[in-house]
């Protein structure tokens, strides 16, 4: 009975949409431009998410290298359903920094079984080995990447569901984790929905220090 009661109490936890507020830096376009100018000066690749235009752009020095359509965008927070204050609004535009290396598993080095001297004739006869490519699975279409400030980027074909069945499944899983003394992921989520092929294609970009600029609040639904 005690176990069931504890799990039921812990089950009343779920993710909830966070409000997007205009940042204190000034009007949205001007503030976003100032932030992007700083990112462009570094010369590094950064991501720009525009929920109004429904686009995710890959940029460097202010130049668009690639762009993919957004099927959805949301800011989500983790909170208990009972006795908790509403989540605070998130000021936008804002810049997040990636803290995880999502592509680390896809850059592993596999040494050959034996070393042989290079022979031009043999190289022409034998096609290049595809053992390494075949050993690595394709990048996932759904994944979560750590960001600074207690956030995570959630990428998938659809946004995390806010419906009661989904909340209950998520909450019960959290309840079991807490009861067993395992860590519970309570990070706030910057969630984007992308087509599967786009999510896989962008997977390698999420490395430590990569910047993500969100330029505008999502439109009212």
C-alpha positions in Angstrom: 0.0 0.0 0.0 2.8 2.4 0.9 4.6 1.8 -2.4 1.4 2.3 -4.4 0.6 5.5 -2.5 4.1 6.9 -3.0 4.0 6.2 -6.7 0.6 7.7 -7.1 1.7 10.9 -5.4 4.8 11.1 -7.5 2.7 10.5 -10.6 1.3 13.9 -10.5 4.2 15.5 -12.3 4.3 16.5 -16.0 5.7 18.9 -18.5 3.8 22.1 -19.1 4.1 24.8 -21.8 6.1 27.8 -20.7 5.0 31.3 -21.7 7.4 33.2 -24.0 7.9 36.8 -23.0 9.7 39.7 -24.7 13.2 40.1 -23.2 14.3 43.2 -21.4 16.9 44.0 -24.1 14.3 45.8 -26.2 12.1 45.1 -29.3 12.4 41.5 -30.6 13.9 42.1 -34.0 16.5 44.6 -32.7 17.5 42.4 -29.7 17.7 39.3 -32.0 19.9 41.1 -34.4 22.3 42.2 -31.7 22.6 38.6 -30.4 23.1 37.3 -33.9 25.8 39.9 -34.7 27.8 38.5 -31.7 27.4 34.9 -32.9 28.4 35.8 -36.5 31.6 37.5 -35.3 32.9 34.2 -33.9 32.8 32.5 -37.4 31.4 29.3 -35.8 28.4 27.5 -37.1 25.2 28.3 -35.1 21.5 27.5 -35.3 18.7 30.0 -35.6 15.2 29.0 -34.7 12.4 31.3 -35.9 9.0 29.9 -34.6 7.2 32.7 -36.5 8.6 31.7 -39.9 8.6 28.0 -38.9 12.3 27.7 -39.9 15.4 26.3 -38.4 18.5 27.8 -40.1 22.1 26.7 -40.0 24.3 29.8 -40.2 27.9 31.0 -40.1 29.0 34.6 -40.2 25.3 35.6 -40.8 25.1 33.5 -44.0 22.4 30.8 -44.2 24.1 27.5 -45.0 21.0 25.4 -44.8 17.4 25.6 -43.6 14.7 23.1 -42.6 11.0 23.7 -41.9 9.8 23.4 -38.3 6.7 21.3 -37.8 6.4 22.5 -34.3 8.0 24.5 -31.5 7.4 24.7 -27.8 9.1 25.7 -24.5 8.2 23.1 -21.8 8.8 23.0 -18.1 8.7 20.2 -15.5 6.5 20.8 -12.5 4.3 18.9 -10.0 0.6 19.2 -10.5 -0.2 20.0 -6.9 1.1 22.9 -4.8 3.4 24.4 -7.4 3.5 27.9 -8.8 3.0 28.3 -12.6 6.2 28.1 -14.6 8.0 31.4 -15.1 7.9 33.0 -18.6 11.0 32.6 -20.8 12.5 35.8 -22.2 13.1 35.7 -25.9 15.2 36.3 -28.0 17.7 34.1 -26.2 20.8 32.1 -26.9 21.4 28.6 -25.5 24.7 26.6 -25.6 24.9 22.9 -26.3 26.7 21.0 -23.6 26.4 17.4 -25.0 28.2 15.8 -27.9 25.4 14.1 -29.7 27.6 12.8 -32.5 30.4 11.3 -30.4 29.3 7.7 -31.1 29.4 8.4 -34.8 33.0 9.6 -34.8 34.6 6.5 -33.2 37.8 5.3 -34.9 38.0 1.6 -35.8 41.5 0.2 -36.4 42.0 -2.4 -39.1 42.7 -6.0 -38.1 46.2 -5.9 -39.6 48.5 -3.3 -41.2 49.8 -4.0 -44.7 52.1 -2.0 -47.0 50.3 0.0 -49.6 50.2 -1.7 -53.0 48.8 0.5 -55.9 47.8 -2.6 -57.9 45.9 -4.2 -55.0 44.2 -0.9 -54.2 42.9 -0.7 -57.8 41.5 -4.2 -57.6 39.9 -4.1 -54.2 37.0 -1.6 -53.5 37.3 0.5 -50.3 36.2 -1.2 -47.2 32.7 -0.3 -45.9 33.1 -2.1 -42.6 33.1 1.1 -40.6 30.1 2.6 -42.3 28.1 -0.6 -41.9 29.1 -0.9 -38.2 27.5 2.4 -37.3 23.7 2.8 -37.2 22.1 5.8 -38.8 21.6 8.9 -36.5 18.3 8.8 -34.6 15.3 10.8 -35.7 14.3 11.5 -32.1 16.9 12.6 -29.5 17.5 15.0 -26.6 20.7 17.2 -26.2 21.8 18.9 -23.1 21.9 22.7 -23.0 23.2 25.2 -20.5 21.0 26.7 -17.8 19.2 23.5 -16.9 17.6 23.1 -20.4 17.6 20.4 -23.0 16.8 20.4 -26.7 14.2 17.8 -27.6 14.1 16.9 -31.3 11.6 14.5 -32.8 8.9 14.1 -35.5 6.3 15.7 -33.1 6.3 17.8 -30.0 6.0 16.0 -26.6 2.4 15.3 -25.9 0.6 17.4 -23.3 -2.4 15.1 -23.1 -3.4 13.3 -19.9 -2.4 9.7 -21.1 1.1 10.9 -22.0 1.4 12.9 -18.8 0.4 9.9 -16.7 2.9 7.6 -18.5 5.7 10.1 -18.0 4.7 10.7 -14.4 4.5 7.0 -13.5 7.9 6.4 -15.0 9.3 9.3 -13.0 7.6 8.0 -9.9 9.3 4.6 -10.3 12.7 6.3 -10.9 12.4 8.3 -7.7 11.2 5.4 -5.7 14.3 3.4 -6.9 16.6 6.3 -6.2 17.4 6.9 -9.9 17.9 10.4 -11.3 14.9 12.1 -12.8 15.3 14.4 -15.8 13.6 17.7 -14.7 15.2 19.9 -17.3 13.1 22.4 -19.1 12.8 21.6 -22.8 13.4 23.6 -25.9 11.3 21.3 -28.2 11.3 21.3 -32.0 9.5 19.0 -34.3 11.3 18.1 -37.6 10.9 15.6 -40.4 12.8 12.4 -39.6 15.4 13.0 -42.4 16.0 16.6 -41.3 16.5 15.5 -37.6 19.0 12.8 -38.7 20.8 15.3 -41.0 21.2 17.9 -38.2 22.2 15.4 -35.5 26.0 15.9 -36.0 25.7 19.6 -35.5 25.0 19.3 -31.8 28.4 19.5 -30.2 29.6 21.3 -27.1 29.7 25.1 -27.5 27.3 25.1 -30.5 25.0 28.1 -30.0 21.2 28.1 -30.6 19.4 31.4 -31.1 15.7 31.5 -30.7 14.6 34.9 -32.2 10.9 35.3 -31.4 8.1 34.0 -29.3 5.9 31.3 -30.9 2.7 32.6 -32.3 -0.5 32.3 -30.3 -2.4 29.2 -31.1 
